[in-house]
């Protein structure tokens, strides 16, 4: 399942383009969900909280207040992995968009002719990248929940506090809904996570340093470290550092 976002200030165009894109994805045997925005600010706000994570974004360049290029710049600060397709009524704009890592460019005058080719290219790129995205059910309010999609590399650590399991990502923290910490440990320890004490596991790529009683993360957070687990973490940490230094 891919999440698609469409952002254009023209509501009639949004109503037309989203069903057409969905139809092409279905024809190519790919399930999708679509979300539409008339303002770039609303798209950024939703994406920043993984509500949801968008795999593919169709973004109009020519919008009032904050144009598509400004929106793309802010989105790329949040995430480098989503596939970006620019849409515009002015084809010459293509020359000014390469810095945003654009996978496709659709002039509105040629959109129907080029849409299938661009979507095929997007699917091929996603299959090549094979992103390891994770689906979590998280607490939305005291009585509700929602599903979020988070790239594996965005997860910093999990922690169990008072029987609640917390997910800490590069953007925000969430409480997992009806989740046992033992299930998280079993699933994520084989995926480059390490248990630093009985109620916390950490993505090893975010460990900046460790001493006798604490680890320090890249974002400055310090977490307690079990003495009996220190050597195992130190060994794995050393392997990654030495591997990164191989020329």
Secondary structure, 3 states (H helix, E strand, C coil): CEEEEEECCCHHHHHHHHHHHHHHHHHCCCCEEEEEECCHHHHHHHHHCCCCCCCEEEEECCCCCCCHHHHHHHHHHHCCCCEEEEEECCHHHHHHCHHHCEEEEEEHHHHHHHHHHHHHHHHHHHHHHCCCEEEEEEEEECCEEEEEEEEHHHEEEEEEECCEEEEEECCCEEEECCCCHHHHHHHHHHHCEEEEECCEEEEHHHEEEECCCEEEECCCCEEECCHHHHHHHHHHHHHHHHHHCCC
